[in-house]
Amino acid sequence: MLERIELHNFKSARDLPVKLAQLTVLAGLNGSGKSTVLQALALLRQSLQVGKDVQELVLRGALVRLGRSEDVRFENATDDEIRFVVTTPNGETRMSAPAIAGVDTLQLRCEGDVDDVAVQLATGFQFIQADRITPAAQYEQASTLERASGWLGCGGEYTVDFLLRNEDMKVSPRRLFPSEHASLPAALFKQVAPTERLIDQTSGWLQQLSPGVRPHAVAVDLADATSLRFSYTGISMDSGGRDHRPSNVGFGLTYCLPIIVACLSAPQGALLLLENPEAHLHPRGQSALGQLLARCAADGVQIIVETHSDHVLNGIRIAAKRAEIPNENVAVHFFSRDIESGESSITSPVLHANGRFSDWPDGFFDEWSKALDELLEP
């Protein structure tokens, strides 16, 4: 597990220490530095290699393409060194490289156990970005190596292929959809999520978005592709209702599928980086995703999520109040950026066991309360 990361002269971070927990929530205004943390972790993931004598910082890679070193060096830096410090249970590792104009691969100077950091980053790694798969007639298949690692793709582009080949995977009991909170009758719930299989539990968590829906992953004959279909069922129908194309059932179902599948299938010890899981979802679905994130994190998966949604946050708070995740296993960071210096800073309200925060910084998901105050004025 990653316990802490410090960023020095990287993008908007002059000197930014960030505590990482089993579930870490990154919030704040646009351009405040939230994505900087996720990009730093993804950058290290694509750069570090176990057993390599000389490590390099690869700024243009498969996970992130950040440009040249001058593009990622803090604009008002007083020195040319870009530095990362990562802390794990095994100790602290320091990595630094000089920013050299026009260069997109930098040699790293390392102190500590780089292999430990590389392994921590690689274990069950997923980086589901904000730009994800949308409704389509077909989805591409993963390569043999990608299938072996369970990689879903940065845009979730291999999710349907993964679901097709792993639909019988057993989901951990702690991540099962809570039938007592289901938004549909018990008889219908037994049809859409009857077992602990991955396909059934994916269907279960989708109930908070569209009651009665069931996803189906289908191989496309004579093509290296898969297709996704959705069916609906009712109390008086069996589970084999007419299939619908993704484009005919609502954008959000397809868009959130990689998030749900990643959380349900991740092995214990895995690291998930998630951007904006709430996109295109009804508030109830956003809250349900927050609860799923909490259950997954409580089951031994480290999740670092960037979100603009108070509903996702409230879902996590509810999970803490229900003791579905220990409150001390949740870290929440609110990012802001100084207009003059361009430097990011964070405020970290503490989540208590009752689901409340120790303090509520100005701008921290308080827009509704401010609007309500104005609406209630005579």
N, C-alpha and C positions, 0 to 999 in steps of 0.2 A: 504494500500500500504506500502511496505517496503521502507524506505528512505535511510537506511545505515546499513551496517554490518561491524563489526570489529572482526578480528580474531587474537587471541593471542596464540602462541605456538601450532598452529594447522597445521600439515603437513609442508608445506614450508613457512608458514606465522609466522614470529616472532611477529610482530605487524603490521597488515595490515588493514587499514581502506578503505572501498570500498563504494563509493556513488552509490546508486541505483536509477534509474529513471524509468519512464514508460516503456522505452525500454533501456536496458543495454547491451552493446556489450563487450564481453571479448575476447581479441586477444593477440597473443604472440607466441613465439616458443614453441615447445613441451617440457613439463616438467617445464614450467615457473610459473605455479600456477593458471592457468585459471580454471581448473577442481576443484581446492581446494574450490573455492567460491561456485560452484554449489553443490559440495558434502557437504559443511557445511550447506547449506540451506536444502538439502535433509535429512541430518542427524538430523537437528532440527525438520523437518517435521515428521520424523518417531519416534522421541523421545518424543516430548511435547504432553501432553494430557490436554484438557480443564477440569478444576475443580479438578485436581489431587493434593493432598497435597504435595506429595514428587515426584519431577520430576527426571527422569533418562536420561542419555545420552546413547542411545542404538547404539553401534558401528556396530553390526551385525543385520540388519533388512531387511525389504522387499524392501527398496529403494536403500540402499547402504550397502555393507559389507566391512568394513574398517579394520577388524582385531581387535587386542587388543589395549589398550591405548598406549603402547609403540610404536605401529606402526603409530599412528597419532600424537604423540607428536613431536614437532619441534626438529630436531636432535641436534641442538646446543643450546637448551634452557638452560637458567640459573636458571629456577625454574620449578617445576613440575605441575604447574597449566595450564590447557587448558581453555581458556575463549572465550566467544562470547558476543558481545554487539550488540543488534538489536534495531534500531530506527524506529518507526512508527509515524504517525501524533499524536498519543496519548502519545508519550514519549519514553523514553529509558529503555530497559530491559537488565540487566546483568546476565549472566549465566556462572558458572565456575565449574570445577571439577578437583580434583587432579588426575594425571596420576598414576595408580597403575599397576605395571607389572603383566601380565597374566590375566588381567580383561578386559572384553568387554562390561560391563554395569557399568556406573559410576553414583553415586548420584550427582545431580546438586544442587549447591547453587544459589538461584535466588534472584535478587533484581529488583523490578518493576512489571509490569503487564504481567506475563507469559501467561495468558489466551488470552490477546490481540495478542501476537505474534503467539500463536498456531492457533488462528482463522485466522489471516492474511495469515499464511502459508497453511492452509487447504482449503481456499475458492477456489473452482474450480481448485484445484492443478493438474498439470500434470508435469511429469518429463520424457521427451522423450530422451532416451540416444542414444549414437552413434551406439550401437549394436542393430539395429532395425530389424523388420520383412523383410524377403526376399521372392522372388517368391516361392510359395508353392501350393500344391493341395488343402489344407484345412487350416483354422485358427481356433483356439479354441474360444469358447464362454466365455464371462465374466460371473462371478457369479452374483447372484441377487443383492448383496450389491455393487459390482463393477458397475453393470448397473445403479443402483440408483444414484451413485455418478458421473457417466459419465467417469469413469476411463478408459483410453486407454491402460494402461500397460507401463512399463518402456521401453519395446522394441516395443511399438505400437501393441502388439499382439492381442489386442481386438478392433482394429480400424475397421476391416471389420464387426465385430458383431455390433459395435456402428453405423456404416454407414447403415447397414441393418435395424436397429430398429429406426433410427432417420433421414432417408433420406428426410422426409418431413419437417424437422426443418427449420424455416425461418432464413436466415443469415442476420445479421445486415447490413443495407445499406452501411455503411462506409467500409465494408469488401468485398463488391461485386467485382467480377473481372471486371476491367475497359475495357468495350467493345471498347472504342476508341483507346486503345493500343493493341487490340487483334492482334495476328499474323496470322489471318485467315480471309477470306471474311465475310462480315456481314451476308450473308445468312447462312453460315455454323455455325457462332457463335450462331445464333438463335436456331440451332438444338442441339448444345452441351451444351449450358448454357442458356436455355430459361427463367428460373424463378429464384426466390430467394431461392429455396429449397437447402438444404445442398448438395444433390447429384448433382444438376446442377452446383452449385458454385464450388464444388470440381472438377467437369469436366472442368469448366471454367479456373481455375488456372492451371490445367494440360496442357492446350493448349500451354503454354510457353515451355513445355517439349516435347510434341508430338502432333502436331496439328491434330484435328479431333477425338481424343481419348475420350471415355466415360467409366467410371468405373461402374461395377455392382456388388453389394453384394448379394449373393444367399445363402439361408439356405440349409444345407445338410440334406436330409431326413434320419431319423432313426439314427442320430448322433448329438452329442453336438458340432457341428462345423458349420462353414460358409465357403464359397468359394468366391473367387474374380475373376471376369472376366473383360476383356477390349474389347470394340468394337470400330470400326472406322467408320466414316461417311464422306460423301462428299456432295457437293452441289446437285448432282443428285441422292443421296441416302437418304433414311429415317434414323431415329436414331436407327433402330433395326438391325444394321449390324451384321455379324457373330461374335460370342464371341471368344476371344482368352485367353488362359491361361496366367497368369502373367509371366511365364518363357519364353513366346514367344513374349513379347512386350518390353523387355528392363528392366534391373534391377532397374533403377532409379525411374520408375513410382511407383512401390510398396514401395521402400525405403523411398520416400518422402511423401507418403500418410498420415502417422501419423502426420507429421508436419502440412500439409495443413488442415486436419480435426480438429486438436487441435486448430489452429488459427481461423477457421471459426465457430467452435461450442462453444468456451470458453465464459462463461457469463462475463459481466462486473464485475470487481473486482477480477477476477481469477488471478492466478499466474502460468505462464508457464516457466519451465526450459528446455532449448533446447540445445542439443549437436550436433554440426556439421550438421546443416540442409542441407548443400550443397553437402553432400556425394553422389557420383555417378550421379551428374547432369551436364548437359551442362551449360556453362557460362550464357546463356540467362535465363535458368531456375533458376540458383542461384540468379541472379539479381531480377527476379520476386518474389522469396521467400523473399528477403530483403524488397521489397515493400509491400508484404503481412504482414510481421512482423510489419512494420511501421504502416500500416493501422489498424491492430489489436490492437496495443499498443495505437494508437490515439483514439481508441474506448473504452478505459477504462480497457484493459487487461494489466497486468504487465508482461513483457517478459524479461527474462535474457537469453541471447544466447551466447554460445561459438562457435567461428568460426575461420577457417583459410582462409576464402574466401574473397578476395578483391571484388568479384562480389556481394556477399551478402551485404557487407558494402556499395558498390556503389549504390545498390538498395535502401538502407536506405537513403543515401545522396540525391538521386534523389527524394525520397518521401519528404524529408525535403525541397528541393528547390521548389517542386510543392505545398508546404504548406499542404501536406496530413498528416503531423505530425509536431507539433511545434518543432523547433530545440532544445529548452530548455528541451524538454521531452526525449531527447536522451543523454545517457552517454556512452562514449567509453573509455575503459581502456586497455592499452597496458602493458602486463606483461613481466617482465624480472627477471632473477634469478642470484644472485651473485655466481660465481663459488666457491669462497673460503668459504663463510659462508653458502651457500645453501639457503639464504633468498630471498623470492620473494618481488618485489617492483612493483609499477605501475606508469605509466605516463598517464595522461588523457587529450588528446587534445580535445578542445572544438569545437563542430560542430556549424557552423554559419547557418543562414537562407538561404544563397546562396548555401549550400551544401559543402562548403569548411571548412577545419579545421584550427584552430588557429596556430597549428604547426604540424610538421611531424617528430616524433621521428625516430632515426635511427633503421631500422629493421621493422618499422611499414608499412607493405604492400608495401615495396619499391623495392622488388626484380626485378620486371619488368623494372623499371626505371634504376636500376643498370645494368641489362642485356642489355638494349637498349643503354646505354652509351658505353658499351664495343663493342656492335655490330656496332655502328656508328664510332668507332675509325678507322682511316685509316690503 
